[in-house]
Amino acid sequence: MRTKYSYFFVLFVVLAGVSFANAFEGTNNTITSGTFGVAWLDGDGIVHVYDGQSAVVKPIPDIRISTIAAADILEEGGDQLVFLDIARRALYVYSFKTKKFIGPFGHNVETITTGRFLPNESYSSVVASTYSGQAFRWTKEIMNKAWIPLPGSFSQITAGKLNSRNKADDFAVITDANIYVFNPQWQTYSILVDGKNAVALLVGNFTTSPNDEISFIDKSGSVFLVQNQSVEDLKQKIICAVAGKNGKNGNGTDTLYALNKAGKPIVYDRESNSWKDVPFKNAFACSNLITRTNADGNGHELFAVSRDNLYQIAKDGTVKQLSDQKSTTVLLKSGESIVADYCYKNVPFKPYISKLRTPSGYNILRDAPYDHLHHHALMFAVNVNGCDFWAENSTKCGKQITISIKPKSDNATEELQSELEWQDGNAKLLLREQRRISVLRGDGVVFLNWQTKLIAADKDVELDKSNHYYAGLGLRFDQTMDKGGRFFSDSESTNKFESIRGDERLTECKWMAYTAKLDGKPVTVAVFGYLDNPVPTLAFTMGNAGKSFAYLGISHNLHRKPVVIKSGDTLELNYLVAVWDGEPTPETIEKIKPKKPYKK
């Protein structure tokens, strides 16, 4: 009924920049399974592999990865790992047999899935789409040659036996929130579901039909099942979903698993048409799920990822921890809600806030987008003694090295304190930094306080001139917020802006806010530079004309007036960031009076 490789076609959410992944944490493009075992990405984009027995390895430690899949690409008697490199946006294939990877192939690749798309294929190929919306198919034969173009364009894609009459896999795509099925053999599309705001797809055989079915998630997180163009609401909001193959070699009805919004595994019971809890004898929340076919081909195993660790969940709910990776992220929380994620270990050049959530849990930030890889969500950097700590494209660029970090509790805290060293490209110490970050949930608003104390090392240092007039504290937003948003500030500073280049502006103001739609819902973020900061604080904005990405930050006029810190002296800078669901009025923002959150 299905090929033995069809169990790879679990929820492989492939994103057009953003949508489902940014509204909900878990997406299965960061975890996959194959004959090699289970592979997953940690918070630094490094892949780990559990071999199905005991070993956890890192086969590709030197490449930061954004998306992984498994397939029998190279005809080696087993599966290989297919992945996208964050920096090059290119395709690689890793061979577990030779312990080597081949690539890069292509460029500007955004989404991938794997399958056997032609009747006579004896191995899998890759279907990919690029940021320009073009679709291609890649096989091992063409390597660095031109890829095979496919008609149409799509934002997300997954594959399976959607029509049992076809001798090869079809794939389902999302275009403008509608779902289509593409037949690679005949090169034709047919619409399956329209008008449902689909953002994520899962293919599996969830009924007694000879065909696989499509399950999809809409923008609200609700999950649906499609049968012969009939859409059934499964009445559950979820983070992600996965299919578990049953019966010998998968010849049975698949089991539909999901993570609810609390990060707990649940399973859909077909007989009662209801969701039930998966027995789970641990208190932590999961971020992702995957299944793997048993060694004897009869049934499946369930795995979960929580932060950087992998767990196996037995049918009785017993949880076995398969890895013990030290977390590289501190979770900042207010009450029971996780507000922000702070990445500090194994980061390319500087620690940063990778996620900042609205009161309802929507992440507004984007980390390392392909157009500016050095834009790390919410970050802080300036030039020092001519050394560039902002960019990340040269060995001459400086690095912010975390020396110590002290959250109040283990990996979940309201406040963290960290000591950093600012080293130039030759590892020479220029600055020491004492960084302090805390979060607080107010009435319908989330606050993040960021304090930086820069201490000159052995000699005087200069925060100096450069063309980085935007250097300071900066926020890069979710891609869906790039278009259609608007900046606004306190009424006293409406006309106190300077046009720098294109739609880039520097504005003298008490605060600057940006409001835009995130997955169709309005959100607002405001930044405040404290009035008692010893250097000028100017709001930097980009994206006013809607022709580029949106950016908001606080700059310090260093491109015109450098600041010298004497040896042993300290420069203290304080910032406040506030985030709302919806659109607060300027009067509401005006009532916020920033005060130093930390005592001397």
N, C-alpha and C positions, 0 to 999 in steps of 0.2 A: 504493500500500500504506500509506503514511504521509503526512501532510500535510507540506508543506515547512517547517513550523515545529516539527516534532517533535524536531528536533535540540536544542532548548532543554531537553528533558527529560532532561538528564544528571543525575548524582547531585546532587540538590537536597536535601541533608540539612537538615530543618527540625526544630528541637530543642525539646522540652518542658523548657526551662531548661537541662538538661545531659544527658549520657550519653556518646554517641560523641565529641562534640567535646572533652569534658574528659578523656577517657581517651586520645584520639589527636588530634594537632594539626590535621590538615587536614580541612576540611569545605567542600563546594562551595557553601555559601550565602555565601561571601566572594569568589566569582569566577563570571562568567557570560560568554556570548558571544551576539552577535546580528549583524544587518546593519551595526551601527555599529562592530563590531570586538570587542575583549575588554575587559571592565571587571573591576576587582578592588579590594578594600579593603586599605588599608595598616593598620599597627598602631594608628593613631589613629582608625580608622573613617571615613577620607576616601577617596572613590572616585576611581580613576584610570582613564582610558580610552585604549586603544591603538586607533587608527582603522583598523588593518589595513594601513597604508602606512608612516607615519613618525612621526606626532604622538602624544604622550602628554599628555593634558590632565586637569584636575580640574574637571569641570563643576559640582560641588556642594561647594564647600570649606567652607561654614559649617554643615553638618549632620553630626553623627556618626551613622554608619550601621551597622547590625548584620547585615543580610541584603539581598542583591541578586538580581534575576532579570531576564530579558529577555523581552519580548513585544510584539506589535503591538496595543497597547491602543487607540490613538487614531486608527487608520486614516490615517496620514500617509505611507504608502508605504514604511515601514520600521519598525524596532523601537524601542521605548522602554525606558528603564531603570525597573524597579519596585523599590522598596526600603522597608525599615523604618527609622524613626528611633529611635535608642537612647533618647533622652530621653522622647519622647512615645508611644513604642510605637504609632506611627501609620503609615499607608501614604502614600507619595508616588509620583508618576510624573514622570519627567524626559523632556522632548521634545528630541531632538537637532536637530529641524527649527527650533523656535522658540528654543532655548537657554534654556528656562524649565522650571520644575517646578510641578506642581499638587499641592495637598494642604495640610494633612494631612487624611486621611480615616480615620474610625474611631478606636478607642482600645483599649489593652490587647491589641494584636495580637501574637501570638507566632510563628506560622508562616505562610508563603505559598508558593504555587506558581501557575504560569500555564498556560493551555491553552484550547482551544476545546471547551467541555463540552456544548454543545447542537448538534444537527445543522444548524441554520440560521444559526449564528453566522458572521459574516464577519470577525470579529476576536476576539482573545483576551480572556479575563476572568481574574480573580484569585480563587483559593480561599484562604481564610484561616481560622485558628483562633485563639482567644483563650486567655488564661491560665486562664479559667474552664472551658475545654474545649468551648465552643460553636464551631460551624463556620458559615461564611458564604461567599457568593459576591458579588464586587464587579465591576461593569461601569462603563464611562465614563458611561452614561446616568443612573445613580443618584447619582453624585457624593456630595454630603453627605446624601443621603436614607438611609433605613434600608436596610441591606444585606440580601440575600436569604438567609434562614436555610437551613441544610442539616441533615438528621437526623444523630444520632450525635455522637461526639467522637473526637478522635485527637490523637496527640502529634507525628507526623511524616507527611509527605505528599509524593508526587511523581506525575507524570502521564504518560500515553502511550497508544498504541493497543493496549491490553491485550486487546481483543476486536475482531477485524477486521470482525465483523458489525455492530458499532455504527458509526454515521456520525460519531461524535464521540469525543473523548478520554475515557477513564476515568481515575480516579486511585486509587493504592494508598495505604493508610494503615497506620500502626502504632498499635495500641491494646493497652496492657498487654503489650507485646512480641510480640503476634500481628499477622499481616499480613492485611488485608482489602482487597477491591477494591470500589470504589463506582461505580455507574453513575449519573451525574448525570441522564441522560434519564429513568430509571425511579425514581430516588431510592432505590435499594436497595443493601445491602451483602451481600457473600458472602465467607466466610472462605477464605483461600488457604493460609496456613501458620499453625499454632499451636504454641506451646511451644518456639520456637527462640530466644527472647530477642533478637529483632531490634532494632537501634538505628539503622540507616541503610538507605535504599532507593535503588536505581538502576533505571531503566527503559531498556531497549534491545532491539534485535532481534539477539540473539546466535546464533540458529540459523536454519534455513531455514523455520521456521514463519511463516505470514502474520501472526501476532500478535507484538507486543512481549512480552518476558519481564521478570521482576523478578529482579534480583540484590540480595542484602541482606547486611549485615554484622551479626554478633552482638556481644555485649558483650566477647568475647575478642579481637575484631578479625578473626575468621575470615570468609571471604567464601563465599557460596553462590549457586547459580543455581536458579531455580524454573521447571520446565516441566510444565504440566498437573498442578500440585499435587505433583509429584515434586521433591524437594529434592536437589540435587547439591552435595557439598562440593568446592570448588575448591582446597582444601588450600593455603591461603596466608593469612597474617596481614598486614593492610594498614592504611594510614592513611586512604586514600580511594580512590575509583574513578570512572571517567568512561567514557562511550561515544563512540566515533568513528564517524560515518556514512560509509559507503562506497557506491560506485556513483553513477550520475547521479541527483541530487536525493535521495540517500540510499536508493535502491532496491537495497540489497545488505545482506549480513550485517554487523552492526556489529562494531567492534573494541573489546574490553574492556581498558582501561588501568587501572593502579593505582599507588599509591606504597607500597612496602614499608615496614616499620617503621624502616628506615634513611633513609627519604626519597628512595629511588631509584626512578625510573620503571620499571615492568615491564609486560609485555603477555601476555594469555592466548592461547595457541595452541590452537584448537579441535581441530585434527587430532591433536595429541599429548596433548591434555588436560593441558597443563603450562604453567607460567609461564616466560617468557624475559625477559632484561634488554633494556630499550630502550637502543640505543647512546646513550651520554651522555658527552660528552667534557669534562665539568667535574666538579670534586670536591665542590662544595657540595651540601647536602641540600635537597630541595624541601619545601614545606609544602602545596602544592595543585596540581591539574591541571585543565585544561579543553581541550576540542577546539572547533574552529570549521570549518564547512563551507567548502571552497575557493570562490573567487570564481566559478568555472565550474560549481559544484554537483556536481563529480565528486571525491569523496574529502574528506579533512579535514586540518586542521593541528593540531599538538599544542603546547600552551603550558604553562609551569610558573611557579609563583611561589616565590621564595626570599626570605623576610622581606619587604622592601618593593619588590622588583624583579621585573619580568616578563621571561620568556625564551621564545623560540621554539625548539622542538626539531625539527630536520630528520630525515628518515628515515635519514640516514647518521650521526646522532648529533651533528652540528654544532649548537652552541648559540649563538644570537644574542641578546644582551642588548638589550631594547627600551626599558628605562627605567634611569635612574640616580638613584634617589631615595636620599638620605642616610638611613641607618637611624636610627630614633628609639628603638631598643631596644638595650641591652647584654645579651648572653647570658652568664650566669655559669655556668661549668662546673667540674667536678672530674674530672680525667683527660680522657676522651673524652666524658663524659656531660654534657649540658646540664641543669643543676639548676634554674636560675631565669632569668626574663626581667625586666629592669629597664627600665621606660618612663620617659623623662625629657624628651622633646621634644614640644611641641604637646599636652601633657596639659592637661586643663581647669583644674586648680588646683594639683595637687601631683604630683611624681614618686612612683613606687611600684613594688613587685614585683608584676607581673601574673600570673606563673605560678611555682609552687614545686612541684617534683616529688618523688615518693617514689623510693626506690632503683630501682624497676622502671619508673619513667617516668610515673606517673599524676599529673596536676596536681590539687592539692587546693583551689585557690582559685577564686573567682568575682569578676569585675570588673564594677562598675557595674550591679548588678541593678536591675530596674525599680522595686522597692519602696524602694531607697535608692541612688540614682545616685552619691552621694558615697562609697559604700563601694568603695574601689579595692583589692580583693584583700588585699595586705599593705602597710600604709601607716603613716605617722607624722604626727601633727598635735596641737597644743594651742592654746588661746587665748592671745593676747599683747596686753596693753594694751586689752582689751575687743574686739579684732578676732578674729573667728571664722575659724580656719584649718581647721576640721573640716568644716563644712557647705559646700555649693557652690550655694546657691540664691539668692544675692543679690549685687549689685554691691558690697556692703559687706564681703563675705567676703574674706579674705586669700589671697594666692597665694605658693607656693614656686617661685621662678624659678631654674632651673639656669643658673649662670654658666659653669661649666666641668665637664668630666667626663674622668677619666683612667683608662680601663681599661689593664691592663698590655699587652694586645695588642688588635688591631683587632676589636672587637665580639664577642670570645669570650675570656673572662678568668676567672681564679679570684677576682679582687678588683677592685673599682672604687672610686675616690675622686672625690668631687664637691663643688663649692662651690655653695651656694645662697644666695639672698637672700629673706628673708621680707618681703613688702611688703603693706601694708594696701590697702583698697579704693581709696584715692587714690594708689596707687603709692609711698607713703612707706615708706622702709626702716626696719624695726624690729629685725630680727635678721639676722646672717649665720650660716650653718651650714656646718660641715665634716662631710660624711657619708662613711662608709666601710662597704662591704658586701663580705663574702667568703663563699664556700661551701666545703664539704669533705664528701666521702663517707667515712663510717666503715664499720664492720662491720655492714652491714644497716641503716644509718641515714644520713640526710643532715642536715648542720648548715648553718645560715645565721646568720652574725654580723652584727649591725647596730650601728654606732656613730654617735652623733650628738653633735656639739659645737656648742652654741648660744652665739653671741657677741653680746652687746649692741652695738648700733651706736653712735650719738652720745650717747644718753641711756640712763638706767636703764630697764629694761623689766620688766614683771611677767607671769609666767605665771599668769593670774588665774582668779578664780572664774567659773564658768559652770554651766549644768546639764549640761555634758558631763563627767560623772563617769567616762565611759569613755574620755576622750581620752588619747592616748599612742600606743603601737604596737598596731595591731589587725589581725585576720585575719578575712575573710569567706570562708566555705567554699563549695565546690561544692554545688549545690542538693540533690543526692542524699544529702549528709551532714547535712541539716537535721533529719531525723527518725530516731529510733531510736538516737541516739548517747548517750554518757555522758561527763561530766567527772569527773576524779579528780586528786588531788594527793598530796603527801607526807603521811604519816600524822600528823605533828605538827600539821598545819594543817587537818585534816578538818572541825573544827567552828568554825574561825575565819573565818566568812563573815558578811557583812551583806547582807540582802535590801534591794534598793533600790526596785525597781518590777517587779511581775509576777515573772518568773523571772530577772530581772537581779540579779547578785550581785557583790560585791567581796570578795575573799578574801586574807587575809594568808598567804602560802605561799612556799616556796622555788621551786616550779614548779607549773604547772597543765597538765594534758593533756586532750585530747579524742580519743575514738575513735569511729568511725562507719564505715558501709559506703559505699564509693565504687563505684558500678556493681556492687554485690553483693559487693565484696571489702573486708575491714576494713583501714582505715588509721588511723594515730595521729599526732597532732601535739602537741608540748609546747613551752611558752614558759617562759623563765627570765629573771627580772630580777636583774641582778648585785647581790650583797650590798653592794658598795661604791659603788653608785649614791648620790649625795648627797641624793636625795629619796626618799620612800617608794615602793615598788613593790608594787602590788596587782594580783592577777589579776582581770580582768573577764570574766564569763561570761554568756552569754545562750542560751537554748534548753534549759534543764534540764528543763522540763516537756514538751518536744516540741511546744509549741503555736505556736512561732515559729521563725524561722531561727536557726541556730547561729552563735555569734560568740565569739571568744576574743581577749583582749588583755592588755596591761599598762598600768595606769593609775597616776597619781601623786598621788592625793588632793588635786589642785589645787582641786577644788570646795569644799574646806574650808580648805585652808592654801595660799594662793598663794606662789609663789617669785619673789623679785626677783633679777635679774641686773644687777649694776652695770655702768655703761658701760665697755666694754673687757674685762670679765670673761667667763669661759666656764663654761657648765654642760655637763658631759659625761655622757651616758647610754649604757649598753651593754645589748644584748639578745641572747639566743640563742634560735633556733627550731630544733627537731629534728623530723624526719619519718620515720616507719617505714611499711613495708608490714606489715599484721598488727597484733597487740596486744601490745606489750611489757609486761612486768610492772612494777609500781611500783618493785620492787627494781632492775630494769634502768635505769630512768630515774634513780633515786636515785644510781647510780654516776657519773652525769655531773656533773662538778664544773666549772662555768663559770669560766674564767679570761679575763682581758683578752686578746683575740687580737692586739692591736696594741701595739707598743712605743712608748714616748714619743718 
